[in-house]
């Protein structure tokens, strides 16, 4: 709000002055004659009422220019005014003439303010306000009375300003919600308004002693004083943005320091005067706008990456399909030559074994063993290529599924004299064929790597855990709970550093002479668990056995 002129209201002549000044303001604002008259009439009605009810009323003509509103404002205030309710006819009439009539308390008295909106096409700016003030000053008085009164007021004002200019400056600066200061060449404060202490909680002396070290953010203190020293040496204006801590809080807010040199003699700086403005909101807006731009760019990049990913996934799916088909055909076609090799070698043993001699029979036996290993490898590889995530899922009773697996392995379990202990495993959604392969390989693995010096015990247990309590990372599929299935044995175990290696294709920790196998079994287990959006981990120690733990999505419903 820009105040333009004040008119004291003491008699009827002052009412005429108030009306003329209101008309003049409306004219400067570009209003029509009818609008000028309407605004001035409303002001006169309010002024007449306050003169009748108050003691020493004052009319203040102002203008409000913001992005949301442009208005002419006339406020009449009096330190002893009490506005009766309901409003008298004059105030009601004034209220009908303007957009808003507002009554507020002003100390022990009241203020009556009228607002008259200006067209949005009429753009106002500070330069125009300065011109209007000048015109109010230079305009010819409306009467001799006004001229005499104006001269008297000027003389009184000049006398008051001469008497208390220093106190007036202090009162003004103390009333402003920003820090105002005067400093010497080294940055020591000579004067600081009340807001400096209000914000920092520190006295002028303490700020000088500490060089604002408890107020300015530690990251910006060195830069602040380095910049001050440089600007002061050159006699150039000082501007610096830094964070300041409000008293009684550890919260830092962005502020703008601005200081100008005051020269007493040419080339000599007497002091620096400046102010500190809170710009935290502007900083936040700026950072938000920057973040929004970065977000828009990130979104565009994400969309591009998504398209590239979709293309890559499509190519990968096609490649995987071709690879699966190739592996299946290759594995299937390899089995026929192997069967012939085994058949012909059997015929050689039966029909010509006696003629081969010991060396020939040994070579033939090795050939048969190699063919058998190759056939087992092809069979396992074929099983691995058939594992796909697109196979249908159904509700599976794990207790029944594991019982069937144990039944299939009954012969080797009896040979190993193994003890199998199983608690209730519950139900999950999954593919029956793949889950059977999972448990068959895990149990077979425990049976294979048993210790000959003690009875083998295999323990299969299951517990339900919340997704946020899982000790491993799983692919999130929206399931709030997972079933943790542990297959524990007291076999030979292995060193934990081989945890990742054992789940890879064809990876073995022992030679074929010690333990048979193709090195595909645990890779199949890992593939099955991945297809079910779960996780597979192992904990082992040489000589003490192993614990393979499977985490699978689990529904409580």
VENLIN-V513099 format. One record per backbone hydrogen bond with DSSP energy under -1.0 kcal/mol. CO is the residue of the C=O (numbers start at 1). NH is the residue of the N-H. E is the energy in kcal/mol with one decimal. If there is no record, write none. Layout:
CO_NH_E + CO_NH_E
This chain:
2_63_-2.0 + 5_61_-2.7 + 7_59_-3.5 + 11_15_-1.1 + 12_16_-1.4 + 13_17_-2.0 + 14_18_-2.8 + 15_19_-2.4 + 16_20_-2.6 + 17_21_-2.9 + 18_22_-2.1 + 19_23_-2.3 + 20_24_-2.5 + 21_25_-2.3 + 22_26_-2.2 + 23_27_-2.2 + 24_28_-2.6 + 25_29_-1.8 + 26_31_-2.3 + 27_30_-1.7 + 32_36_-2.9 + 33_37_-2.4 + 34_38_-2.3 + 35_39_-2.6 + 36_40_-2.6 + 37_41_-2.4 + 38_42_-2.1 + 39_43_-2.2 + 40_44_-2.3 + 41_45_-2.3 + 42_46_-2.0 + 43_47_-2.7 + 44_48_-2.8 + 45_49_-2.0 + 46_50_-2.4 + 47_51_-2.4 + 48_52_-1.7 + 49_53_-1.8 + 50_54_-3.3 + 57_9_-2.5 + 58_77_-2.1 + 59_7_-2.8 + 60_75_-2.5 + 61_4_-3.0 + 61_5_-1.5 + 62_73_-2.5 + 63_2_-3.3 + 64_71_-2.3 + 69_66_-2.8 + 70_118_-2.9 + 71_64_-3.0 + 72_116_-2.6 + 73_62_-3.3 + 74_114_-2.5 + 75_60_-2.9 + 76_112_-2.6 + 77_58_-2.0 + 78_81_-1.1 + 78_110_-1.6 + 88_92_-2.1 + 89_93_-2.5 + 90_94_-2.2 + 91_95_-2.5 + 92_96_-1.5 + 94_98_-1.1 + 100_115_-2.5 + 102_113_-3.2 + 104_111_-3.0 + 106_109_-1.8 + 109_106_-1.8 + 110_78_-2.0 + 111_104_-2.6 + 112_76_-2.8 + 113_102_-3.4 + 114_74_-2.0 + 115_99_-1.5 + 115_100_-1.3 + 116_72_-3.1 + 119_122_-1.4 + 121_123_-1.2 + 125_129_-1.6 + 126_130_-2.1 + 127_131_-1.8 + 128_132_-2.3 + 129_133_-2.5 + 130_134_-2.0 + 131_135_-2.1 + 132_136_-2.5 + 133_137_-1.7 + 134_138_-2.4 + 135_139_-2.4 + 143_147_-1.8 + 144_148_-2.5 + 145_149_-2.7 + 146_150_-2.8 + 147_151_-2.4 + 148_152_-2.4 + 149_153_-2.3 + 150_154_-2.2 + 151_155_-2.2 + 152_156_-2.5 + 153_157_-2.7 + 154_158_-2.6 + 155_159_-2.3 + 156_160_-2.4 + 157_161_-2.5 + 158_162_-2.1 + 159_163_-1.6 + 160_164_-2.5 + 164_168_-2.8 + 165_169_-2.3 + 166_170_-2.0 + 167_171_-2.8 + 168_172_-2.6 + 169_173_-2.7 + 170_174_-2.5 + 171_175_-1.5 + 176_178_-1.2 + 179_276_-2.9 + 180_193_-2.5 + 181_274_-2.5 + 182_190_-3.9 + 182_191_-1.9 + 183_272_-3.0 + 184_187_-1.7 + 188_184_-2.3 + 191_182_-2.5 + 193_196_-1.3 + 194_198_-2.5 + 195_199_-2.4 + 196_200_-2.6 + 197_201_-2.2 + 199_247_-2.7 + 203_207_-2.2 + 204_208_-1.9 + 205_209_-2.3 + 206_210_-2.4 + 207_211_-1.1 + 207_212_-1.3 + 210_213_-1.3 + 212_215_-1.5 + 212_216_-2.9 + 215_245_-2.0 + 217_220_-2.2 + 220_224_-2.2 + 221_225_-2.2 + 222_226_-2.1 + 223_227_-2.2 + 224_228_-2.2 + 225_229_-2.3 + 226_230_-1.8 + 227_231_-2.5 + 228_232_-2.9 + 229_233_-1.9 + 230_234_-1.3 + 231_235_-1.0 + 231_236_-2.2 + 238_259_-2.4 + 240_257_-3.2 + 242_255_-3.1 + 243_217_-2.5 + 244_253_-2.7 + 246_249_-1.3 + 251_246_-1.5 + 253_244_-3.0 + 254_279_-2.0 + 255_242_-2.2 + 256_277_-2.1 + 257_240_-2.0 + 258_275_-2.1 + 259_238_-2.5 + 260_273_-2.3 + 262_270_-3.1 + 262_271_-1.4 + 265_268_-2.6 + 268_264_-1.1 + 271_262_-3.2 + 272_183_-3.1 + 273_260_-2.9 + 274_181_-2.5 + 275_258_-2.1 + 276_179_-1.5 + 277_256_-2.8 + 279_283_-2.4 + 280_284_-2.5 + 281_285_-2.5 + 282_286_-2.7 + 283_287_-3.0 + 284_288_-2.6 + 285_289_-2.7 + 286_290_-2.4 + 287_291_-2.8 + 288_292_-2.6 + 289_293_-2.4 + 290_294_-2.6 + 291_295_-2.5 + 292_296_-2.7 + 293_297_-2.5 + 294_298_-2.8 + 295_299_-2.7 + 296_300_-2.3 + 297_301_-2.7 + 298_302_-2.8 + 299_303_-2.6 + 300_304_-2.2 + 301_305_-3.1 + 302_306_-2.6 + 303_307_-2.2 + 304_308_-2.5 + 305_309_-3.1 + 306_310_-2.8 + 307_311_-2.3 + 308_312_-2.6 + 309_313_-3.5 + 310_314_-2.5 + 311_315_-2.4 + 312_316_-3.0 + 313_317_-3.2 + 314_318_-2.2 + 315_319_-2.7 + 316_320_-3.3 + 317_321_-2.6 + 318_322_-2.4 + 319_323_-2.8 + 320_324_-3.1 + 321_325_-2.5 + 322_326_-2.7 + 323_327_-3.0 + 324_328_-2.6 + 325_329_-2.6 + 326_330_-3.2 + 327_331_-2.8 + 328_332_-2.8 + 329_333_-2.9 + 330_334_-1.8 + 331_335_-1.1 + 334_338_-1.5 + 335_339_-2.5 + 336_340_-2.0 + 337_341_-2.4 + 338_342_-2.6 + 339_343_-2.6 + 340_344_-3.1 + 341_345_-2.1 + 342_346_-2.1 + 343_347_-2.1 + 344_348_-2.2 + 345_349_-2.1 + 346_350_-2.4 + 347_351_-3.2 + 348_352_-2.0 + 357_361_-2.4 + 358_362_-2.1 + 359_363_-2.1 + 360_364_-2.4 + 361_365_-2.3 + 362_366_-2.2 + 363_367_-2.2 + 364_368_-2.3 + 365_369_-2.4 + 366_370_-2.5 + 367_371_-2.3 + 368_372_-2.2 + 369_373_-2.4 + 370_374_-2.4 + 371_375_-2.4 + 372_376_-2.3 + 373_377_-2.4 + 374_378_-2.6 + 375_379_-2.3 + 376_380_-2.6 + 377_381_-2.7 + 378_382_-2.4 + 379_383_-1.9 + 380_384_-2.2 + 381_385_-2.1 + 382_386_-1.1 + 384_387_-1.3 + 394_430_-2.9 + 396_428_-1.6 + 397_401_-2.2 + 398_402_-2.8 + 399_403_-1.9 + 400_404_-2.2 + 401_405_-1.8 + 402_406_-2.6 + 403_407_-2.1 + 404_408_-2.1 + 405_409_-1.6 + 407_410_-1.4 + 409_413_-2.2 + 410_414_-2.3 + 411_415_-2.2 + 412_416_-2.4 + 413_418_-2.3 + 419_458_-3.1 + 421_460_-3.2 + 426_398_-2.0 + 428_396_-3.5 + 430_394_-2.9 + 431_435_-2.5 + 432_436_-2.1 + 433_437_-1.8 + 434_438_-2.3 + 435_439_-2.3 + 436_440_-2.4 + 437_441_-2.3 + 438_442_-2.1 + 439_443_-2.6 + 440_444_-2.3 + 441_445_-2.3 + 442_446_-1.7 + 443_447_-2.3 + 444_448_-2.5 + 445_449_-2.0 + 449_492_-2.4 + 456_419_-2.6 + 458_421_-3.0 + 459_488_-3.0 + 460_423_-2.2 + 461_486_-2.4 + 463_484_-3.7 + 465_482_-3.1 + 466_469_-1.9 + 467_470_-1.0 + 480_467_-2.5 + 481_554_-2.5 + 482_465_-3.0 + 483_552_-2.2 + 484_463_-1.9 + 485_550_-3.1 + 486_461_-2.1 + 487_548_-2.4 + 488_459_-2.9 + 492_543_-4.1 + 495_498_-2.0 + 496_499_-1.9 + 498_502_-1.8 + 501_504_-1.8 + 504_507_-1.5 + 511_515_-2.2 + 519_506_-1.3 + 520_524_-2.3 + 521_525_-1.7 + 522_526_-2.3 + 523_527_-2.2 + 524_528_-2.5 + 525_529_-2.3 + 526_530_-2.2 + 527_531_-2.3 + 528_532_-1.2 + 529_534_-2.4 + 530_533_-1.9 + 535_551_-3.0 + 537_549_-2.7 + 539_547_-2.3 + 541_544_-2.2 + 545_541_-1.8 + 546_489_-2.6 + 547_539_-2.0 + 548_487_-3.1 + 549_537_-2.3 + 550_485_-3.1 + 551_535_-1.9 + 552_483_-3.0
